């Protein structure tokens, strides 16, 4: 990272701005991968500033798209010092990158942007955003197939499955995940990309019991199967050293353990997730793990602690601009209500948090989770 950034500075001085912009773009990608988001943003902005001073060419336009995509990714993934670091801010930058795409650009570039836009829409989570995510992924998948890149197209299967899980459609999700596993299983031994896809497939299979009710009498089996899938994903992410995804898997295991009633195990997993997400600056992950921890604390009868943790999660979801996160906070809060007496300090806390949640949902919009009554 430092080498690319230093080389970019020298190239700028030597009057080679295009190559300098390319090096800054590479330095930004590397910084983002290491969780150094402020640095990644700074390098991305330096690349854009250099490109601003040059006459446009197709190569420079594509370089600008890459720089904008990198900035959008950072604004989506990181907690930031300004309002641009919201899901809406990220989407704005990615839409600007998308507007620069031209007919002859590589299908992979179209697909990379589509997958990024879909990921942000997924985290926003209202039905219109989820439908947009599916449209983006379907169009990109078709483009890659037309270009003869069947493997590239298959890499979007998990993204599509994730959207269907969130929409509460297990049949389509399972069909896509089964297809993804078929494509990547045989390659996983030799291809690191296939191993990542396989881990993602396992993680999504693990999450299905959290979103969709199992058949009566099969609940415990479904949760056990979910944990097995999550443990398989955990092994791969550990080998790959992908802390961000590892923390997301720990959150999932924590939620599955909570459903199984194994509260100490759930606490252990969620605490590990929170520590990793905090170290990595993953605000959306933090908000989700904190909300799950609130449910565990409530199940342990620690209602005051649960309310305090839930308030933290709400604040993070509001800061990031995630109506989906707030909907999960609402579900957790509603589950707490019957356990709290109508008088006293806890009741006062509950009223205060309910008012804050209503205000936050009035700002970002209130969305319905699958299975919730209208």
C-alpha positions as CSV (number, residue, x, y, z in Angstrom):
1,X,0.0,0.0,0.0
2,X,2.7,2.5,1.0
3,X,4.7,1.5,-2.1
4,X,1.8,2.2,-4.4
5,X,1.1,5.6,-2.7
6,X,4.8,6.6,-2.7
7,X,5.1,5.6,-6.4
8,X,1.9,7.6,-7.1
9,X,3.4,10.7,-5.5
10,X,6.7,10.3,-7.5
11,X,4.8,9.8,-10.7
12,X,2.7,12.9,-10.1
13,X,5.9,14.9,-9.7
14,X,7.4,13.3,-12.8
15,X,4.4,14.5,-14.9
16,X,2.8,11.0,-15.2
17,X,-0.7,11.8,-13.8
18,X,-2.5,8.8,-15.4
19,X,-0.1,6.2,-14.0
20,X,-0.2,8.0,-10.7
21,X,-4.0,7.9,-10.6
22,X,-3.7,4.1,-11.3
23,X,-1.3,3.6,-8.4
24,X,-3.5,5.7,-6.0
25,X,-6.5,3.5,-7.1
26,X,-4.5,0.3,-6.2
27,X,-3.3,1.8,-2.9
28,X,-7.0,2.7,-2.1
29,X,-8.1,-0.9,-2.8
30,X,-5.4,-2.3,-0.6
31,X,-6.0,0.1,2.3
32,X,-9.8,-0.7,2.2
33,X,-9.0,-4.4,2.3
34,X,-7.0,-3.9,5.5
35,X,-9.8,-1.8,7.1
36,X,-7.8,1.5,6.8
37,X,-10.9,3.3,5.5
38,X,-9.8,6.9,6.0
39,X,-6.6,6.2,4.1
40,X,-8.5,4.4,1.3
41,X,-10.9,7.3,0.9
42,X,-7.9,9.8,0.7
43,X,-6.1,7.7,-2.0
44,X,-9.4,7.4,-4.0
45,X,-10.0,11.1,-3.9
46,X,-6.4,11.8,-5.0
47,X,-6.9,9.5,-8.0
48,X,-10.1,11.4,-8.9
49,X,-8.4,14.8,-8.5
50,X,-5.6,13.7,-10.9
51,X,-8.2,12.5,-13.4
52,X,-10.1,15.8,-13.2
53,X,-7.0,17.6,-14.6
54,X,-6.7,15.4,-17.8
55,X,-8.6,15.2,-21.0
56,X,-11.0,12.3,-21.0
57,X,-10.1,9.0,-22.7
58,X,-11.8,5.6,-22.5
59,X,-9.0,4.3,-20.2
60,X,-9.3,7.3,-17.9
61,X,-13.1,7.0,-17.8
62,X,-12.8,3.4,-16.7
63,X,-10.2,4.4,-14.1
64,X,-12.6,7.0,-12.8
65,X,-15.3,4.4,-12.5
66,X,-12.9,2.1,-10.5
67,X,-12.0,5.0,-8.2
68,X,-15.7,5.9,-7.6
69,X,-16.6,2.3,-7.0
70,X,-13.8,2.1,-4.4
71,X,-15.0,5.2,-2.7
72,X,-18.6,3.9,-2.7
73,X,-17.5,0.6,-1.2
74,X,-15.7,2.4,1.6
75,X,-18.8,4.6,2.3
76,X,-20.9,1.5,2.4
77,X,-18.7,-0.6,4.6
78,X,-17.2,1.9,7.0
79,X,-18.3,4.2,9.8
80,X,-17.3,7.6,8.7
81,X,-16.9,11.2,9.9
82,X,-19.5,12.7,7.6
83,X,-22.9,12.1,6.2
84,X,-21.4,10.6,3.0
85,X,-20.7,7.5,5.0
86,X,-24.3,6.4,4.9
87,X,-26.0,3.8,2.7
88,X,-27.7,6.6,0.7
89,X,-24.3,8.4,0.3
90,X,-22.7,5.2,-0.9
91,X,-25.5,4.6,-3.4
92,X,-25.1,8.1,-4.8
93,X,-21.4,7.6,-5.6
94,X,-22.1,4.2,-7.1
95,X,-24.8,5.6,-9.3
96,X,-22.4,8.3,-10.5
97,X,-19.9,5.5,-11.4
98,X,-22.7,3.6,-13.1
99,X,-23.6,6.7,-15.2
100,X,-20.1,6.6,-16.7
101,X,-20.3,3.0,-17.9
102,X,-20.4,2.7,-21.7
103,X,-21.5,-0.1,-24.0
104,X,-18.1,-1.5,-24.8
105,X,-16.8,-1.6,-21.2
106,X,-15.7,-5.0,-19.9
107,X,-18.7,-7.1,-18.6
108,X,-16.7,-7.7,-15.3
109,X,-16.8,-3.9,-14.7
110,X,-20.6,-3.8,-15.2
111,X,-20.9,-6.8,-12.9
112,X,-18.7,-5.4,-10.2
113,X,-20.7,-2.2,-10.0
114,X,-24.0,-4.1,-10.1
115,X,-22.9,-6.3,-7.2
116,X,-21.8,-3.3,-5.2
117,X,-25.1,-1.4,-5.8
118,X,-27.1,-4.6,-5.0
119,X,-25.1,-5.0,-1.7
120,X,-26.0,-1.5,-0.6
121,X,-29.6,-1.9,-1.6
122,X,-29.7,-5.2,0.4
123,X,-28.5,-3.4,3.5
124,X,-31.1,-0.6,3.0
125,X,-33.6,-3.5,2.9
126,X,-37.0,-2.1,2.0
127,X,-38.9,-3.9,-0.8
128,X,-38.1,-1.4,-3.5
129,X,-34.3,-1.6,-2.7
130,X,-34.4,-5.4,-2.7
131,X,-36.2,-5.4,-6.0
132,X,-33.6,-3.1,-7.4
133,X,-30.8,-5.4,-6.1
134,X,-32.4,-8.3,-8.0
135,X,-32.7,-6.3,-11.2
136,X,-29.0,-5.2,-11.0
137,X,-27.9,-8.8,-10.3
138,X,-30.1,-10.3,-13.0
139,X,-28.9,-7.8,-15.7
140,X,-25.2,-8.3,-14.7
141,X,-25.6,-12.1,-14.7
142,X,-27.0,-12.0,-18.3
143,X,-24.2,-9.7,-19.5
144,X,-21.6,-12.1,-18.2
145,X,-23.3,-15.1,-19.7
146,X,-23.6,-13.3,-23.1
147,X,-19.8,-12.7,-22.8
148,X,-19.2,-16.4,-22.2
149,X,-18.2,-15.9,-18.6
150,X,-20.4,-18.6,-17.0
151,X,-18.2,-18.6,-13.8
152,X,-18.5,-14.9,-13.4
153,X,-22.3,-15.2,-13.7
154,X,-22.4,-18.0,-11.2
155,X,-20.6,-15.8,-8.7
156,X,-23.7,-13.6,-8.6
157,X,-25.9,-16.6,-7.5
158,X,-25.2,-16.1,-3.8
159,X,-25.9,-12.4,-4.0
160,X,-29.3,-13.2,-5.6
161,X,-30.0,-15.9,-3.0
162,X,-29.2,-13.5,-0.2
163,X,-31.9,-11.1,-1.5
164,X,-34.5,-13.9,-1.7
165,X,-33.7,-15.0,1.9
166,X,-34.3,-11.4,3.0
167,X,-37.6,-11.4,1.0
168,X,-38.7,-14.5,2.8
169,X,-38.6,-16.7,-0.3
170,X,-36.7,-19.9,0.9
171,X,-37.6,-21.9,-2.2
172,X,-35.8,-19.6,-4.7
173,X,-33.0,-19.0,-2.3
174,X,-32.3,-22.7,-1.8
175,X,-32.5,-23.4,-5.5
176,X,-29.8,-20.7,-6.2
177,X,-27.6,-21.8,-3.3
178,X,-27.7,-25.4,-4.5
179,X,-26.7,-24.3,-8.0
180,X,-23.9,-22.2,-6.6
181,X,-22.6,-25.1,-4.5
182,X,-22.7,-27.4,-7.6
183,X,-20.6,-24.9,-9.6
184,X,-18.0,-24.1,-7.0
185,X,-17.6,-27.3,-5.0
186,X,-15.4,-29.1,-7.5
187,X,-13.2,-26.0,-8.0
188,X,-12.7,-25.1,-4.3
189,X,-9.7,-27.3,-3.8
190,X,-7.6,-25.4,-6.3
191,X,-9.3,-22.0,-6.7
192,X,-9.4,-19.4,-3.8
193,X,-12.3,-17.6,-5.5
194,X,-14.3,-20.8,-5.5
195,X,-13.5,-21.3,-1.8
196,X,-14.9,-17.8,-1.0
197,X,-18.1,-18.5,-2.9
198,X,-18.5,-21.9,-1.1
199,X,-18.0,-20.2,2.3
200,X,-20.6,-17.6,1.3
201,X,-23.0,-20.4,0.2
202,X,-22.6,-22.1,3.5
203,X,-23.2,-18.9,5.4
204,X,-26.4,-18.2,3.5
205,X,-27.7,-21.8,4.1
206,X,-26.9,-21.2,7.8
207,X,-29.0,-18.0,7.8
208,X,-32.2,-19.5,6.3
209,X,-33.6,-20.9,9.6
210,X,-33.3,-17.3,11.1
211,X,-35.5,-15.8,8.4
212,X,-37.9,-18.7,7.6
213,X,-39.8,-20.9,10.0
214,X,-39.0,-24.6,9.8
215,X,-41.7,-27.3,9.5
216,X,-43.3,-28.0,12.9
217,X,-41.3,-30.5,14.8
218,X,-38.2,-29.9,12.6
219,X,-37.1,-26.6,14.2
220,X,-34.2,-28.0,16.3
221,X,-32.9,-30.0,13.2
222,X,-33.0,-26.9,11.1
223,X,-31.0,-24.9,13.6
224,X,-28.4,-27.7,14.0
225,X,-28.0,-27.9,10.3
226,X,-27.7,-24.1,10.2
227,X,-24.9,-24.3,12.8
228,X,-23.1,-27.0,10.8
229,X,-23.2,-24.8,7.7
230,X,-22.0,-21.8,9.7
231,X,-19.0,-23.8,11.1
232,X,-18.0,-24.8,7.6
233,X,-18.0,-21.1,6.5
234,X,-16.1,-20.2,9.7
235,X,-13.3,-22.7,8.8
236,X,-12.8,-21.2,5.4
237,X,-12.9,-17.6,6.5
238,X,-10.3,-18.4,9.2
239,X,-8.0,-20.0,6.6
240,X,-8.5,-16.9,4.3
241,X,-8.0,-14.5,7.2
242,X,-11.3,-12.6,6.2
243,X,-12.1,-11.0,9.6
244,X,-15.1,-9.0,8.3
245,X,-16.9,-12.1,7.0
246,X,-15.8,-14.2,10.0
247,X,-17.5,-11.8,12.4
248,X,-20.7,-11.9,10.3
249,X,-20.6,-15.7,10.6
250,X,-20.1,-15.5,14.4
251,X,-23.2,-13.2,14.6
252,X,-25.2,-15.9,12.7
253,X,-23.9,-18.7,15.0
254,X,-24.8,-16.5,18.0
255,X,-28.4,-16.0,16.7
256,X,-28.8,-19.8,16.0
257,X,-27.5,-20.7,19.5
258,X,-30.0,-18.2,21.0
259,X,-32.8,-19.9,19.1
260,X,-31.5,-23.2,20.5
261,X,-31.7,-21.7,24.0
262,X,-27.9,-22.1,24.5
263,X,-27.5,-18.6,25.9
264,X,-23.9,-18.8,27.1
265,X,-22.7,-20.1,23.7
266,X,-24.7,-17.3,22.0
267,X,-23.1,-14.7,24.3
268,X,-19.6,-16.0,23.5
269,X,-20.1,-15.9,19.7
270,X,-21.7,-12.5,19.7
271,X,-19.0,-11.0,21.9
272,X,-16.4,-12.3,19.5
273,X,-18.3,-10.8,16.6
274,X,-18.6,-7.4,18.3
275,X,-14.9,-7.2,19.1
276,X,-13.9,-8.1,15.5
277,X,-16.5,-5.6,14.0
278,X,-15.3,-2.8,16.3
279,X,-11.7,-3.5,15.4
280,X,-12.6,-3.5,11.7
281,X,-14.9,-0.5,11.8
282,X,-17.9,-2.5,10.4
283,X,-20.8,-0.4,11.6
284,X,-23.6,-2.4,10.0
285,X,-22.1,-5.6,11.4
286,X,-21.8,-4.0,14.8
287,X,-25.4,-2.8,14.7
288,X,-26.6,-6.3,13.9
289,X,-24.5,-8.1,16.5
290,X,-25.5,-5.6,19.1
291,X,-29.2,-6.1,18.4
292,X,-28.7,-9.9,18.7
293,X,-26.8,-9.5,22.0
294,X,-29.8,-7.4,23.3
295,X,-32.1,-10.4,22.6
296,X,-29.7,-12.8,24.4
297,X,-29.5,-10.4,27.5
298,X,-33.3,-10.2,27.5
299,X,-33.5,-14.0,27.4
300,X,-31.2,-14.1,30.4
301,X,-33.5,-11.8,32.2
302,X,-31.1,-8.8,32.1
303,X,-33.7,-6.4,30.7
304,X,-32.0,-3.2,31.6
305,X,-28.7,-4.3,30.0
306,X,-30.7,-5.5,26.9
307,X,-32.4,-2.1,26.5
308,X,-29.0,-0.2,26.8
309,X,-27.4,-2.4,24.1
310,X,-30.5,-2.1,21.9
311,X,-30.2,1.7,22.2
312,X,-26.6,1.5,20.9
313,X,-27.7,-0.7,18.0
314,X,-30.4,1.9,17.0
315,X,-27.9,4.7,17.1
316,X,-25.6,2.9,14.8
317,X,-28.4,2.0,12.3
318,X,-29.6,5.6,12.3
319,X,-26.0,6.8,11.7
320,X,-25.5,4.4,8.8
321,X,-29.0,5.1,7.4
322,X,-30.3,1.5,7.6
323,X,-34.1,1.2,7.8
324,X,-33.7,-2.6,7.8
325,X,-31.5,-2.4,10.9
326,X,-34.2,-0.3,12.6
327,X,-36.9,-2.9,11.7
328,X,-34.8,-5.6,13.4
329,X,-34.4,-3.2,16.4
330,X,-38.2,-2.8,16.5
331,X,-38.7,-6.6,16.4
332,X,-36.2,-7.0,19.3
333,X,-37.9,-4.2,21.3
334,X,-41.3,-5.7,20.8
335,X,-40.0,-9.0,22.1
336,X,-38.8,-7.3,25.2
337,X,-42.0,-5.5,26.0
338,X,-43.9,-8.4,27.7
339,X,-40.9,-9.0,30.1
340,X,-40.9,-5.5,31.5
341,X,-43.1,-4.3,34.3
342,X,-45.3,-1.2,33.6
343,X,-43.7,0.9,36.3
344,X,-40.2,1.7,37.4
345,X,-36.8,2.5,35.8
346,X,-37.0,-0.2,33.1
347,X,-40.4,0.9,31.9
348,X,-39.1,4.5,31.7
349,X,-36.1,3.3,29.6
350,X,-38.4,1.3,27.4
351,X,-40.7,4.3,26.7
352,X,-37.6,6.5,25.9
353,X,-36.1,3.9,23.5
354,X,-39.5,3.3,21.8
355,X,-39.8,7.1,21.2
356,X,-36.3,7.2,19.8
357,X,-37.0,4.3,17.5
358,X,-40.2,5.9,16.3
359,X,-38.3,9.1,15.5
360,X,-35.5,7.2,13.7
361,X,-38.1,5.3,11.6
362,X,-39.8,8.5,10.8
363,X,-36.5,9.8,9.4
364,X,-35.4,6.7,7.5
365,X,-38.7,5.1,6.7
366,X,-40.4,2.1,8.4
367,X,-40.2,-1.2,6.6
368,X,-41.9,-4.6,7.2
369,X,-39.8,-7.7,7.8
370,X,-40.8,-11.0,6.2
371,X,-43.5,-12.7,8.3
372,X,-44.6,-9.5,10.1
373,X,-48.2,-8.5,10.0
374,X,-49.1,-5.5,7.8
